[in-house]
Amino acid sequence: MKPGPRILLVDDDPGVLKGLRGLLSDEGFQPLEARSAAEAARLLDAPEGPPDLVLLDLRMPGETGLEWLARLPRPLPAPVVVLSGEASPAEAVQALKLGATDFVEKPPSPERLLTALRNALALDSLREERQRLLEELARPGHLVGESPAMENLRRLIARVGPSDAAVLITGETGTGKERVARALHLASGRKGRFVAINCAAIPATLLESELFGHEKGAFSGATSRRPGRFELAQAGTLFLDEMGDMPLELQAKLLRALETKEVERLGGTAPISVDVRILAATHQDLPRAVKEGRFRQDLFFRLNVMPLAVPPLRERPEDLLPLARAFAAEIAGPHVPLELAPGAEMALHAYRWPGNVRELRNYIERLNLLRGTGPLILTSEFLEGPAPQAQGSRRLAFGEKGYREHVEDFERDLIRAALEEGGSIAGAARLLHMDRGNLYRRIKALGLPVQ
């Protein structure tokens, strides 16, 4: 019989450990025990690998469970369920913010505790499967597209990936630069993780801490030591997305880290050696930013060892249908076909796709939300606006009507389409996943003819 999941019990109370050990063993789990944060840390780093789940008490002598949880690497090496009888509501909330999956009060009922453990294990399994699928999609051979531009991109990734050279990935917003970065990481063969950070999404005051980490007490709110993204990417790849938005003062510190291969946490006194491959991406014109003084020239040269441009979607029309079909399979499932109405393929190629691959994916997702139970049908009418519209829709004249009137017009078009396809109010209600009585009231309120 396959052994059950390994559960690390972290609690300083021998009686609690004994009770938990018996319950978990009876349910097919393999309990491991630690009576302090230090002992738990050793078990996390054991040769056989981390446990499948950690059941953590917050109140322990020495380093508390909350402090230990705060300094664990992100993502957590194993899902964490907190078990405590003395924690305040603020501590419970803090534990969940730090990544704990659930909070169970002592003394727990066996049913409540086992449900929390099984839910946490199931959620972790889903996360692992999602990561596996992301990595599969990111492999050079799985970068969807049949155009010469994509073929050339795959060849470059295969050649550049195994090196440690910095790569600057450029391209318009939505072209898929992070997917290219993931493909480079997978082609590199590096044993560490792929760690990404969006330099434009994090406030400048926090970005330095996110990159380099901080020591306890380094600034207000730094209640424990926390490693930065450089440390988390040790022996792996650090992807600096939207690099052009990094503040100038932080660019100097990043350059020093790249040249010395060392980082220093905020509030720290000793440098930490890092072995990290750097990939950067931007939609900005960095040479122009250098000329305007918004980006350091020396950092640009350090990152631009191997420039790699991702072409916009409008320049590779051969990829439109393969991408649409791939997104349909991803969003609606492999068994839901993508059908093209007359004229749809011509319209697909005529549209400029200013949002690139991201816009196409969003469009397919909206089609899926409107499709009911049938196939995904791509029509030629979507070019009348950036979003797909129900049958009978028209261009909006924003100066003529207010927001509520536009919403009601869209609702009328949607209900008309559902009534036509469903053949009756009952059929339309099934397509729209709403109560038939509610749909009837909306039909009357919107002044539509009752069928």
Salt bridges, closest charged atoms under 4 A:
ASP11 OD2 - LYS106 NZ 2.71
GLU27 OE1 - ARG118 NH2 2.88
GLU33 OE2 - ARG21 NE 2.35
GLU48 OE2 - ARG6 NH2 3.81
ASP57 OD2 - LYS106 NZ 3.65
GLU63 OE2 - ARG71 NE 2.65
GLU67 OE2 - LYS216 NZ 3.72
GLU86 OE1 - ARG59 NH1 3.88
GLU91 OE1 - ARG59 NH2 2.86
ASP102 OD1 - ARG112 NH2 3.10
GLU129 OE2 - ARG132 NH2 2.68
GLU136 OE2 - ARG139 NE 3.28
GLU136 OE1 - HIS142 ND1 3.96
GLU151 OE2 - ARG154 NH2 3.02
ASP164 OD1 - ARG190 NH1 2.86
GLU172 OE2 - ARG314 NH2 2.42
GLU178 OE2 - ARG182 NH2 3.46
GLU208 OE2 - LYS253 NZ 2.74
GLU210 OE1 - ARG229 NH2 2.91
GLU215 OE1 - ARG225 NE 2.93
GLU215 OE2 - ARG265 NH1 2.99
GLU231 OE1 - ARG265 NH2 2.78
GLU242 OE1 - HIS283 ND1 2.77
ASP275 OD1 - ARG190 NH2 2.82
GLU292 OE2 - ARG288 NE 3.00
GLU292 OE1 - ARG294 NE 2.85
ASP298 OD2 - ARG296 NH2 2.76
ASP319 OD2 - ARG316 NH1 3.07
GLU330 OE2 - ARG361 NH2 2.86
GLU365 OE1 - ARG361 NH1 3.17
GLU408 OE1 - ARG412 NH2 3.94
ASP409 OD2 - ARG394 NH2 3.73
ASP409 OD2 - LYS401 NZ 2.54
ASP409 OD1 - ARG412 NH1 2.96
GLU411 OE1 - ARG442 NH2 2.97
ASP413 OD1 - ARG416 NH1 3.08
